[in-house]
Amino acid sequence: MKNGAENSSSVKQVLAARRSCRNYKTTPIDPKILENLIDQARRTPTAGNSQGVEFLVLNGEKEVAAYWDTTLDKDRRDNFPWPGLLLAPALVIPYGIPERYLSRYQEIDKKKSGLGDSIDAWPIPYWIVDAASASTALQLLVVESGMACCFFGQFENEEKVSQRFSVPRGARAIGTIAIGWAAEDDRSSISATRTRRPLGDVLHISEW
Ligand SMILES: Cc1cc2nc3c(=O)[nH]c(=O)nc-3n(C[C@H](O)[C@H](O)[C@H](O)COP(=O)(O)O)c2cc1C
């Protein structure tokens, strides 16, 4: 990309093209490609440049199976509405690390904020904001690379997943991103069929 105009049009195209994909081909992903996408995604901004976002990569049949074995018991798996999601060759779990933010905000230039004192001091948990921001970047980069993805929640499984994959205490998984190549017969979810709210309903200029 040579200039800003080309960059912004490419972001627009990728944003427009992105859809949550819940049916994948089993084609494996070269670990180097995934590593490179994550390396780019982590360039999103972080509060105080704390850089407290980390990624757990489960790439390959065995690794992905370990995730689903941890989160979906047999009963739920038999009735799971998106069996094709389980075929995704890779899962990436973005983590926000509160500890990194606390220690950064104890440094001299941030100390006065009081945010280095405890997690409860944060009106908005920026480790979640920053992990979400990197996750969106990762999804766009995945789509730009020709693959597909789906961000989905861990809900009650966060603790189990953390234990299974030796994630340090305190690290918060904001969800899981399935990554791979879309199978032709992907179907959209009920959520995705909801129409986009009109811009005028969400844009509040000068006053709400
Ligand atoms: C924070 C968040 C949580 C989501 N959780 C789930 C989920 O648990 N399961 C799922 O199938 N999709 C999940 N999605 C995907 C949304 O349903 C989807 O993004 C939305 O319906 C719009 O469709 P699209 O992504 O195809 O544009 C989630 C998306 C976000 C941003």
The ligand as an SDF file (V2000), in Angstrom:
LIG
                    3D

 31 33  0  0  0  0  0  0  0  0999 V2000
  -18.4890   -9.8790   21.8670 C   0  0  0  0  0  0  0  0  0  0  0  0
  -19.0450  -10.8800   20.8900 C   0  0  0  0  0  0  0  0  0  0  0  0
  -19.4860  -12.0910   21.3440 C   0  0  0  0  0  0  0  0  0  0  0  0
  -19.9880  -13.0370   20.4460 C   0  0  0  0  0  0  0  0  0  0  0  0
  -20.3490  -14.2670   20.9090 N   0  0  0  0  0  0  0  0  0  0  0  0
  -20.7540  -15.1950   20.0210 C   0  0  0  0  0  0  0  0  0  0  0  0
  -21.0270  -16.5270   20.4670 C   0  0  0  0  0  0  0  0  0  0  0  0
  -20.8810  -16.8590   21.6460 O   0  0  0  0  0  0  0  0  0  0  0  0
  -21.4260  -17.4350   19.5570 N   0  0  0  0  0  0  0  0  0  0  0  0
  -21.5370  -17.1090   18.2250 C   0  0  0  0  0  0  0  0  0  0  0  0
  -21.9010  -17.9920   17.4250 O   0  0  0  0  0  0  0  0  0  0  0  0
  -21.2790  -15.8680   17.7660 N   0  0  0  0  0  0  0  0  0  0  0  0
  -20.8850  -14.9040   18.6300 C   0  0  0  0  0  0  0  0  0  0  0  0
  -20.5830  -13.6420   18.1840 N   0  0  0  0  0  0  0  0  0  0  0  0
  -20.7570  -13.2960   16.7640 C   0  0  0  0  0  0  0  0  0  0  0  0
  -21.9940  -12.3990   16.5660 C   0  0  0  0  0  0  0  0  0  0  0  0
  -23.1720  -13.1480   16.6830 O   0  0  0  0  0  0  0  0  0  0  0  0
  -21.9040  -11.7610   15.1860 C   0  0  0  0  0  0  0  0  0  0  0  0
  -20.7270  -10.9830   15.1230 O   0  0  0  0  0  0  0  0  0  0  0  0
  -23.1060  -10.8650   14.8810 C   0  0  0  0  0  0  0  0  0  0  0  0
  -24.2840  -11.6430   14.8020 O   0  0  0  0  0  0  0  0  0  0  0  0
  -22.9500  -10.1350   13.5430 C   0  0  0  0  0  0  0  0  0  0  0  0
  -22.7500  -11.0600   12.5090 O   0  0  0  0  0  0  0  0  0  0  0  0
  -21.4530  -11.0150   11.5970 P   0  0  0  0  0  0  0  0  0  0  0  0
  -20.2720  -11.1670   12.5150 O   0  0  0  0  0  0  0  0  0  0  0  0
  -21.5760  -12.1500   10.6440 O   0  0  0  0  0  0  0  0  0  0  0  0
  -21.4350   -9.6710   10.9280 O   0  0  0  0  0  0  0  0  0  0  0  0
  -20.0810  -12.7140   19.0650 C   0  0  0  0  0  0  0  0  0  0  0  0
  -19.6190  -11.4700   18.6120 C   0  0  0  0  0  0  0  0  0  0  0  0
  -19.0820  -10.5770   19.5160 C   0  0  0  0  0  0  0  0  0  0  0  0
  -18.5730   -9.2670   18.9700 C   0  0  0  0  0  0  0  0  0  0  0  0
  1  2  1  0
  2  3  1  0
  2 30  2  0
  3  4  2  0
  4  5  1  0
  4 28  1  0
  5  6  2  0
  6  7  1  0
  6 13  1  0
  7  8  2  0
  7  9  1  0
  9 10  1  0
 10 11  2  0
 10 12  1  0
 12 13  2  0
 13 14  1  0
 14 15  1  0
 14 28  1  0
 15 16  1  0
 16 17  1  0
 16 18  1  0
 18 19  1  0
 18 20  1  0
 20 21  1  0
 20 22  1  0
 22 23  1  0
 23 24  1  0
 24 25  2  0
 24 26  1  0
 24 27  1  0
 28 29  2  0
 29 30  1  0
 30 31  1  0
M  END
$$$$
